[in-house]
Structures are given as C-alpha cells and as structure tokens.
Amino acid sequence: MDASCHPPQAKPPGYTWAMPAPTLVKVVKSEEKGSDVNLGAHLVRDAFTNAFDSAVVLTNDSDLVEPIRIAIHEAGKRVGLLAPVKYPNQSLMAASSFYLHVRNGHLAQSQLPPQIVLRDGTVISRPATWS
C-alpha cells in the first residue's frame, strides 16, 4: 500500500486514530469526471464551426451553463436543455434556449432491447438494473 494513503486523511490534523488506521476505505459517493468538460468543449467547438443549428443537452450538471451560454450568445445557436430530474438546475434552465423535462417513461421507452445479437453472433446484454 502507498505510504501516502496511510493513515486516511478523514480527520483534522493532529487527530490520533483510536484504533489502527484502516487499510481499506469505503467510498460512499463515486463520480465520473471529465465528461462534462468534454461535452462542453465539443458543444462550443461545434457551435463555432457551424456543425449544428440547434442542439439539445441531456443533463442537470451546472458545469455546462457556461458552454451553453457561449454557444447561444456568442455563436448564435439554439441549445435546449433536456432535464432528467423533477427539479432541474435553475441556472441551466435560464441559460438554455428552451427546456423540456424528461420523465422516467421517456427514458424507459428509449431503452435498447434486453439483448442485441450482432451479425457475428456476439450478444450484447442490457444491464438488468436498467429495466
């Protein structure tokens, strides 16, 4: 184990662990990083290169407010928000050209079938939790 990871930095400096420091730490919240930056960069690039007239972004991530604003106000494009939550981020709604709420039923109807068989016989299965 990397010495820089032991003991965990979960307590303020000077705190002494009452028991041996754990060798494993449970991560309660995991986040995917980078996709919002990639989406924002491509949205702005595509807006300035006239790759679209109108775009829609399916998100509730406020990190995309500025790329949406740039695409609309500096590149002159229409960018709509499809929000997959009941109460969308107000900043995203304000930045977008239009807004639509995506309900669970819409998402369910957009699912691929439980299995897809490719021409070469390979079977791709949808995760059971997506049903």
Residue pairs with C-beta under 8 A, 6 or more apart in sequence:
1 23
6 21
6 23
7 17
7 21
8 21
8 22
8 25
10 25
11 17
36 59
36 61
36 63
36 64
37 63
39 57
39 59
39 64
39 67
40 63
40 64
40 66
40 67
41 67
43 55
43 57
43 64
43 67
43 68
43 71
43 79
44 67
44 70
44 71
44 75
45 51
46 52
46 55
47 55
47 70
47 71
47 74
47 75
47 77
47 79
48 75
52 77
53 77
53 78
54 77
54 78
54 79
54 80
54 97
55 71
55 77
55 78
55 79
55 80
56 79
56 80
56 81
56 82
57 64
57 68
57 79
57 80
57 81
57 82
57 96
58 82
58 83
58 84
58 102
59 81
59 82
59 83
59 84
59 92
60 83
60 84
60 85
60 88
60 89
60 92
61 89
61 92
62 89
62 91
62 92
64 92
65 89
65 91
65 92
65 95
68 79
68 81
68 92
68 95
68 96
69 95
71 77
71 79
72 78
72 79
72 95
72 96
72 97
78 97
78 98
79 96
79 97
80 96
80 97
80 98
80 99
80 100
81 88
81 92
81 93
81 95
81 96
81 98
81 99
81 100
82 100
82 101
82 102
83 89
83 92
83 93
83 99
83 100
83 101
83 102
84 102
84 107
86 101
88 99
88 101
93 99
111 126
111 130
111 131
112 126
113 126
114 125
114 126
114 131
115 123
115 124
115 125
115 126
116 123
116 124
117 123
117 124
118 124
